[in-house]
Amino acid sequence: MIDTSNWEYPCNAYNLNRIRHRCEVLLYMGDASVHYSFNDLSDEELYEEYKWVLSSDSDCLDKIKIKKVVHYNA
């Protein structure tokens, strides 16, 4: 279990999912501050590296949905 007592935001499943979603949106938008391998990080590493996306300045990213569509032309 990760000790989150001294963290600004609790490191729980809800916030980790928010971080993953916001990182995915920023990566899709071409933001260079998010590395393409962010999903390969452990929960603690992900939290430590990208907790800045939990700030209220990034709340607008929650409204963006990315559709993963595969087009196949035969």
LUMMIFI-66812 format. One line per field, with one value per residue (C-alpha): residue in three letters; residue number from 1; x, y, z. Coordinates in nm, 3 decimals. Example, Ala and Ser with C-alpha at 12.3 -4.5 7.8 and 13.67 -1.06 7.14 Angstrom:
2
type	c(ALA,SER)
seq	c(1,2)
X	c(1.230,1.367)
Y	c(-0.450,-0.106)
Z	c(0.780,0.714)
This chain:
74
type	c(MET,ILE,ASP,THR,SER,ASN,TRP,GLU,TYR,PRO,CYS,ASN,ALA,TYR,ASN,LEU,ASN,ARG,ILE,ARG,HIS,ARG,CYS,GLU,VAL,LEU,LEU,TYR,MET,GLY,ASP,ALA,SER,VAL,HIS,TYR,SER,PHE,ASN,ASP,LEU,SER,ASP,GLU,GLU,LEU,TYR,GLU,GLU,TYR,LYS,TRP,VAL,LEU,SER,SER,ASP,SER,ASP,CYS,LEU,ASP,LYS,ILE,LYS,ILE,LYS,LYS,VAL,VAL,HIS,TYR,ASN,ALA)
seq	c(1,2,3,4,5,6,7,8,9,10,11,12,13,14,15,16,17,18,19,20,21,22,23,24,25,26,27,28,29,30,31,32,33,34,35,36,37,38,39,40,41,42,43,44,45,46,47,48,49,50,51,52,53,54,55,56,57,58,59,60,61,62,63,64,65,66,67,68,69,70,71,72,73,74)
X	c(0.000,0.128,0.148,-0.038,-0.065,0.167,0.044,-0.168,-0.409,-0.474,-0.326,-0.635,-0.789,-1.008,-0.718,-0.492,-0.761,-0.796,-0.420,-0.420,-0.710,-0.564,-0.221,-0.379,-0.562,-0.248,-0.043,-0.306,-0.297,0.081,0.183,0.556,0.539,0.372,0.591,0.428,0.520,0.330,0.106,0.408,0.479,0.381,0.099,0.344,0.570,0.270,0.144,0.479,0.552,0.210,0.022,0.039,-0.244,-0.480,-0.471,-0.791,-0.621,-0.651,-1.017,-1.120,-0.940,-1.208,-1.460,-1.253,-1.322,-1.085,-1.245,-1.018,-1.131,-0.944,-0.997,-0.923,-0.917,-0.899)
Y	c(0.000,0.346,0.597,0.903,1.092,1.373,1.405,1.695,1.464,1.110,0.838,0.629,0.450,0.750,0.996,0.747,0.700,1.078,1.108,0.836,0.995,1.344,1.220,1.035,1.351,1.565,1.309,1.300,1.680,1.670,1.796,1.723,1.712,1.368,1.075,0.811,0.539,0.694,0.384,0.164,0.337,0.189,0.365,0.544,0.652,0.768,0.968,1.126,1.214,1.339,1.454,1.805,1.713,1.689,2.066,2.255,2.412,2.073,2.007,2.090,1.773,1.560,1.676,1.543,1.188,1.011,0.755,0.478,0.390,0.159,0.212,-0.072,-0.027,-0.352)
Z	c(0.000,-0.091,0.195,0.069,0.398,0.289,-0.071,-0.188,-0.372,-0.248,-0.465,-0.514,-0.812,-0.896,-0.917,-1.095,-1.361,-1.392,-1.438,-1.706,-1.894,-1.879,-1.989,-2.280,-2.390,-2.356,-2.549,-2.824,-2.839,-2.881,-2.539,-2.506,-2.126,-2.137,-2.240,-2.460,-2.210,-1.917,-1.903,-1.833,-1.501,-1.166,-0.981,-0.753,-1.043,-1.246,-0.953,-0.874,-1.238,-1.348,-1.037,-1.180,-1.421,-1.121,-1.076,-1.146,-1.451,-1.621,-1.536,-1.894,-2.009,-1.840,-2.101,-2.391,-2.503,-2.739,-2.968,-3.077,-3.427,-3.659,-4.031,-4.263,-4.639,-4.831)
